[in-house]
């Protein structure tokens, strides 16, 4: 499994708007792509302007197909005015899991 994490710092007055938009627009868009396992938004309750968007993909090529579709860039660009600074993007491959089936499949 391949995981993409985007670390966000949101402007104070945009947190609720971003969360609402993520639920209504980002989740349906991302989950419509082949190979998406899940899409989550995490909010830091100790620092209300920090969030992490996490998407998981069956295979790296599924994630790359999503990137090549232009949807990731469109979404990032659309919400850029809500960020304090540019998001930090990181990608990971799952190599250990509490669910041994995940490792065997991938």
N, C-alpha and C positions, 0 to 999 in steps of 0.2 A: 504494500500500500504506500502511496505517495501523499505527503501532507504539505500543504502550503499554508504558511502563517504570515499574516500581514499585521504588523504592530502599528497602531494608530494613536495619535494624540489629537483629540478633538477640541474645538473651541467650546468654551463653557456653555454657550447658549444653543449649541447644536447637538447635544448628546441625545436628547429624546427624539429630535427630528431624525438624526442618523439611525437610531435604533428602529424607529418606525419604518423608515425607508428601507433599511436592511431586510426587515421582515417582509415588506410588501413587494420590493423590487429585486433585491440582490438574491435572496434565497430562491425564489422561483426561477430566476435566470440561470443561476449556477446549477441548480438541481436538474434543469432541463438537459444538461450536457451528459453525454454518455460517460459512464465510469465514475460519476460523482457519488461518493458514499455518504457524505454528510457535509453540511455547511452550518457553522456555528459562529455566533458573535459573543465574545466574552467582554464584560465590563468590569473594570477594576473598581470595586466598591470603596477601596481606601484612597484612590486617586481617580475621582470621577471623570477626568478627561482622557483617561487611557483605556484603550480597547484592543482586542485581538480578534481578527477574522481568521477562522480556521476552515479550510476545505480539505477533504480527504478524497483521494482518487484511487480507483482500482490499480491503475498503472500510470507511470510517468507519461506515457504517450497520450493517455486520456487527458491529463492535465495540459500537456502541450497543445493538444487539439483545441481545448478551451481557450488557451492563450492566443493561438493562431486565428481563432474565430473573431477576435477583436473585442469580445464582450468584457474581458477583464479591464482592458484599457478604457473602454467606454465608461464602465462603472467607476473606475478610479478617477477619471477626468471629471465625471459628472459631480462627484462629491468632494473634489479637491478644495473647494472654498470652505468646507467644514473643518479642514485640518489646520492645526497650529504649525505643523511642519510636514514635509513629505513622509509618507508611510515607509516603514522598513519592511522589506519582503524577505522571507526565509523559506527554504524548502527542505523537507526531510523525507527520508525513506524509513518506514517502520521496520525495525530489525528485531524487536522483542515486544511481546504483548501478553497481557493477562488472558487474552483469548488466543490459544494456540492455533485455532483454525485460521486466523488471519495470516499468520506466518506461513503455514503450509500452502495456503491458496496463492500467496504472492511470493 
